[in-house]
């Protein structure tokens, strides 16, 4: 359960992205979800590092289509999913989030 992989794998399965590109986008969105859930305040720093190395950060995508793939992730159990989020840079935590809440979080981004 690595940071950025839950949404990243769903993107990778739906679009022609290399694994690293998809995970980079997944990390960016995980930072934003971390802000919504944990109050994480350093999304800009993470985005700057990813962009420094030429990796994509934000992307337009069909959120419903990607969420439908994400719901099939191996970390899902019934109506919840374990999601790796950040409390601060260097401190990741695994949070159990309802699929309904996660869908709302993703739709808001």
C-alpha positions in Angstrom: 0.0 0.0 0.0 2.2 2.7 -1.3 1.5 6.5 -1.3 -0.1 7.6 -4.6 -0.8 4.0 -5.8 -4.5 3.7 -5.2 -5.6 6.5 -7.6 -2.4 6.1 -9.6 -3.2 2.5 -10.6 -6.8 3.4 -11.5 -5.4 6.1 -13.8 -2.7 3.8 -15.2 -5.4 1.3 -16.1 -7.6 3.8 -17.9 -5.1 6.0 -19.7 -1.8 5.6 -21.6 0.5 6.6 -18.7 3.7 5.1 -17.6 3.6 3.7 -14.1 5.7 6.5 -12.6 3.5 9.2 -14.3 0.3 7.7 -13.0 1.7 7.4 -9.5 3.0 10.9 -9.5 -0.5 12.2 -10.3 -1.8 9.8 -7.6 0.6 11.3 -5.1 -0.6 14.8 -5.9 -4.2 13.8 -5.4 -3.4 11.9 -2.3 -1.8 15.1 -0.9 -5.0 17.0 -1.6 -7.1 14.2 0.0 -4.7 14.3 2.9 -5.4 18.0 3.2 -9.2 17.4 3.3 -9.0 14.5 5.8 -5.8 15.2 7.9 -5.2 18.9 7.4 -2.0 18.3 5.5 -0.5 21.6 4.5 2.5 20.8 2.3 0.9 19.8 -1.0 2.8 22.6 -2.8 6.2 21.2 -1.6 5.4 17.7 -2.9 4.1 19.1 -6.2 7.3 21.2 -6.6 9.6 18.2 -6.2 7.6 16.0 -8.6 7.6 18.8 -11.2 11.3 19.4 -10.7 11.9 15.9 -11.9 9.6 16.3 -14.9 6.7 14.3 -13.6 3.1 15.2 -14.1 1.1 16.3 -11.1 -2.4 17.4 -12.0 -4.4 15.9 -14.9 -7.9 16.1 -16.3 -9.6 12.8 -16.3 -13.0 11.2 -16.1 -13.4 11.0 -12.3 -16.4 8.7 -12.4 -14.6 6.3 -14.8 -11.4 6.3 -12.7 -13.3 5.9 -9.4 -15.2 2.9 -10.8 -11.8 1.2 -11.4 -10.5 2.4 -8.0 -13.4 0.7 -6.3 -12.0 -2.6 -7.4 -8.6 -2.0 -5.7 -7.3 -4.9 -3.6 -7.3 -2.5 -0.5 -11.0 -2.2 -0.6 -13.1 -4.1 1.9 -16.8 -3.9 1.5 -17.7 -0.2 1.4 -14.4 1.1 2.7 -10.8 1.3 1.4 -7.5 1.7 3.0 -5.8 4.8 1.6 -2.2 6.0 2.3 -2.3 9.7 3.3 0.1 12.1 4.7 0.0 13.8 8.1 3.2 15.7 7.2 6.1 15.1 4.8 7.8 11.9 5.9 4.8 10.7 7.9 2.4 8.6 6.0 -0.7 7.0 7.6 -3.1 4.4 6.4 -6.7 5.6 6.8 -9.8 3.6 6.3 -12.2 5.8 4.2 -15.7 5.0 3.1 -16.0 4.7 -0.6 -18.8 7.4 -0.5 -16.4 9.8 1.3 -13.5 9.1 -1.0 -15.7 9.6 -4.1 -16.8 13.0 -2.6 -13.1 13.9 -1.9 -12.0 13.0 -5.5 -15.0 14.9 -7.1 -14.0 18.0 -5.2 -10.5 18.1 -6.7 
